Amino acid sequence: MQHPGPHLETRADLADPEDDATSLVELYESVADLLASRGEWRQAYEHLRYALELATSDRALPPHVPQRFRLEVARLRREHAEAREQSIRDALTASYNRRYLDQRLLEVVEQAGGSASAELAVALVDLDWFKSVNDTFGHLVGDRVLQQVVELLQVGLPEGAFCARYGGEEFVLMLPGVDGAAAITVAEAARARIERYPWSTIVLGLRVTVSIGVAHQRATDGLTRANPEQQLRTADGLLYAAKQSGRNAVAYRVGGEVRLSGAPARRPR
């Protein structure tokens, strides 16, 4: 007697996977993995058990995988990819979240162990006087400001770079493989872009600027040995220097000296 296998829904609007030679055993294992990754343990177990029964059965397997199984795997893979993407995005700004930032920092530092030329720059960005924006114009305007700032921060980023929300009104530009001079250029361009944006189109009287601290490290300077969070702490110290200078500035180090670019902003009255 043949086993009917777990029930699978069909979706005719999905494209077939490219490999029609995939065996039923591999297909059920794939479904089991995807279900388990979504926490649907009982269904995952049923698919895995059926895969084991097929693998140990003496009867011949059908030469082609039934259409409905292929469609179900495609559906599950799509849903899994969508859930994964949502889990690493900030709900308000759609930038990457702290979880993804921490994960990528660790990966980049680990990968740097295989290359003497590896380098990494991070820019910690903080909105100036953001509490005043919320107090004066309301939190809905504040949310719109955060969303627009993210759009401006992401303009012209180098390949492999990304923006992540660090928390509150702080964001990180992660710039793997970017040298110190290029990282400062990226940060200064972002600062100037935000300063020049016509914020009054959102609400009359609104003005937004940011302060940025840029930290850069090469593998030869100990990138492979460093705690991945060390650069964020260094960037935070430089961000403080930018704030102390009068805000609306980019702070970075050349040798042991802290340098600044950008015109300090005056506090709103």
C-alpha positions in Angstrom: 0.0 0.0 0.0 1.4 3.4 -0.9 1.6 6.2 1.6 -0.4 9.3 0.7 2.1 11.5 2.4 1.3 14.8 4.3 -1.2 17.0 2.7 0.3 19.7 0.5 -1.6 22.8 -0.8 -1.1 23.7 -4.5 -0.4 27.1 -6.0 -0.8 27.2 -9.7 0.6 30.8 -10.0 4.1 29.8 -8.9 6.9 28.9 -11.2 8.3 25.4 -11.2 11.7 24.8 -9.6 14.4 24.4 -12.3 15.5 20.9 -11.3 12.8 18.4 -12.3 15.0 15.5 -11.4 14.7 16.2 -7.7 13.7 13.1 -5.9 10.7 12.8 -3.7 13.0 12.1 -0.8 15.0 15.3 -1.3 11.8 17.2 -1.8 10.2 16.1 1.4 13.4 16.8 3.3 13.4 20.3 1.8 9.8 20.9 2.9 10.7 19.6 6.4 13.6 22.0 6.7 11.5 24.9 5.7 8.7 24.1 8.0 11.1 23.6 10.9 12.7 27.0 10.2 9.2 28.5 10.7 8.5 26.6 13.9 6.0 24.2 12.4 7.5 21.2 14.0 4.7 18.7 13.7 4.3 19.1 10.0 8.1 19.1 9.6 8.3 15.8 11.4 5.6 14.3 9.2 7.5 15.3 6.1 10.8 14.0 7.4 9.2 10.7 8.5 7.7 10.2 5.1 11.1 11.0 3.4 12.6 8.3 5.6 10.0 5.8 4.6 10.5 6.6 0.9 14.3 6.3 1.3 14.1 2.9 2.9 11.3 1.5 0.8 11.9 -1.3 -1.8 9.3 0.0 -4.2 10.4 2.1 -7.1 10.0 5.9 -6.9 8.1 7.7 -9.6 10.4 9.0 -12.4 9.1 12.5 -12.0 8.2 14.6 -9.0 4.5 15.4 -8.9 3.6 19.0 -9.8 1.9 19.7 -6.6 5.0 18.9 -4.5 7.2 21.1 -6.6 4.7 24.0 -6.3 4.5 23.6 -2.5 8.2 23.7 -2.1 8.3 26.9 -4.2 5.6 28.5 -2.0 7.4 27.6 1.2 10.7 28.9 0.0 9.1 32.2 -1.0 7.4 32.6 2.3 10.6 31.6 4.1 12.5 34.3 2.2 9.9 36.9 3.0 9.9 36.0 6.7 13.7 36.2 6.8 13.7 39.6 5.1 11.1 40.9 7.6 13.1 39.6 10.5 16.2 41.7 9.6 14.4 45.0 8.7 13.4 47.8 11.0 9.6 48.2 10.9 9.5 52.0 10.7 12.3 52.9 8.3 12.8 49.6 6.4 16.5 49.9 6.9 18.3 46.9 8.3 18.0 46.4 12.1 20.5 45.9 14.9 20.2 42.1 14.7 21.4 42.1 11.1 24.1 44.7 11.8 25.6 42.6 14.6 25.5 39.5 12.4 27.2 41.2 9.4 29.8 42.8 11.7 30.8 39.4 13.0 30.9 37.9 9.5 33.0 40.7 8.0 35.5 40.4 10.9 35.7 36.7 10.5 36.2 36.9 6.7 39.0 39.4 7.2 41.0 36.6 8.8 41.7 35.3 5.3 42.9 38.6 3.7 45.8 40.9 4.8 44.2 43.7 2.7 40.8 43.5 4.4 39.4 46.7 5.8 36.2 48.0 7.3 34.7 51.4 8.0 31.6 52.2 10.1 29.9 55.6 10.3 27.6 56.1 13.4 25.0 58.7 12.5 22.8 60.6 15.0 20.1 63.1 14.3 20.8 66.5 16.0 18.2 67.8 18.4 15.7 65.1 17.4 13.8 65.4 20.7 13.1 69.0 19.7 11.6 67.8 16.4 9.2 65.4 18.2 8.4 68.0 20.9 7.7 70.8 18.3 6.1 69.0 15.4 4.9 65.7 16.9 5.9 62.1 16.7 4.3 61.5 13.3 6.5 64.1 11.8 9.4 62.6 13.7 8.7 59.2 12.1 8.6 60.8 8.7 12.0 62.5 9.4 13.6 59.2 10.3 12.2 57.5 7.1 13.5 60.4 5.0 16.9 60.4 6.7 17.3 56.7 5.9 16.5 57.3 2.2 19.1 60.1 2.1 21.7 57.9 3.9 21.3 55.1 1.4 22.0 57.3 -1.7 25.2 56.3 -3.5 26.5 53.8 -1.0 29.4 51.7 -2.3 28.7 48.1 -3.3 28.3 45.8 -0.2 27.6 48.8 2.1 24.2 49.2 3.9 22.4 51.3 6.4 21.1 49.9 9.7 19.1 51.4 12.5 21.2 51.3 15.6 18.5 52.4 18.0 16.2 55.4 18.4 17.5 58.2 16.1 20.9 56.6 15.6 21.9 54.8 12.4 25.0 53.0 11.2 26.5 53.0 7.7 28.5 49.8 7.4 31.2 50.1 4.7 33.1 46.8 4.2 36.2 47.0 1.9 36.1 50.8 2.0 39.3 52.7 2.9 39.3 55.6 5.4 39.4 58.4 2.9 36.5 57.0 0.9 34.5 56.4 4.2 34.9 60.0 5.2 33.8 61.1 1.7 30.6 58.9 2.0 29.8 60.3 5.5 30.4 63.9 4.5 28.2 63.6 1.4 25.4 62.1 3.6 25.7 64.9 6.1 25.6 67.6 3.5 22.7 65.8 1.6 20.6 65.8 4.8 21.4 69.4 5.6 20.4 70.6 2.1 17.2 68.5 2.0 14.0 70.8 1.8 12.6 69.7 5.1 10.0 72.5 5.0 8.2 70.4 2.4 7.3 68.1 5.3 6.3 70.8 7.7 7.1 74.5 7.7 10.0 75.5 9.9 11.5 72.0 10.1 15.2 71.7 9.9 17.3 68.5 10.3 21.0 67.9 10.5 23.1 64.9 11.6 26.4 64.4 13.4 28.6 61.4 12.3 31.5 59.6 13.8 33.6 57.5 11.3 35.9 54.6 12.4 38.1 52.7 10.0 40.3 49.7 10.6 42.6 47.5 8.4 43.4 43.8 8.9 47.0 44.9 9.5 45.8 47.1 12.4 44.1 44.2 14.1 40.7 44.0 12.4 40.8 40.2 12.6 41.5 40.2 16.3 39.2 42.9 17.3 35.9 42.6 19.0 33.4 43.3 16.2 31.7 45.9 18.4 35.0 47.8 19.0 34.6 49.9 15.9 31.1 50.9 16.9 32.5 52.1 20.3 35.3 54.0 18.5 32.7 55.6 16.1 30.6 56.5 19.1 33.5 58.4 20.7 34.0 60.2 17.4 30.3 61.0 17.2 30.6 62.6 20.6 33.4 64.7 19.3 31.2 65.8 16.4 28.4 66.7 18.8 30.8 68.7 21.0 32.0 70.7 18.1 28.6 72.1 17.6 26.8 69.3 15.7 26.2 69.0 11.9 29.7 67.6 11.5 31.7 64.5 10.7 34.5 63.4 13.1 37.3 61.0 12.2 40.9 60.3 13.1 44.1 60.9 11.2 46.8 59.2 13.2 46.0 60.1 16.8 44.3 63.4 15.9 40.5 64.0 15.7 39.5 66.0 12.7 36.2 67.5 11.6 34.3 68.3 8.4 31.0 70.1 8.0 29.7 73.3 9.5 28.5 73.1 13.1 24.8 73.7 13.5 23.2 76.0 16.0 20.7 74.7 18.4 17.1 75.5 17.4 15.5 78.2 19.5 
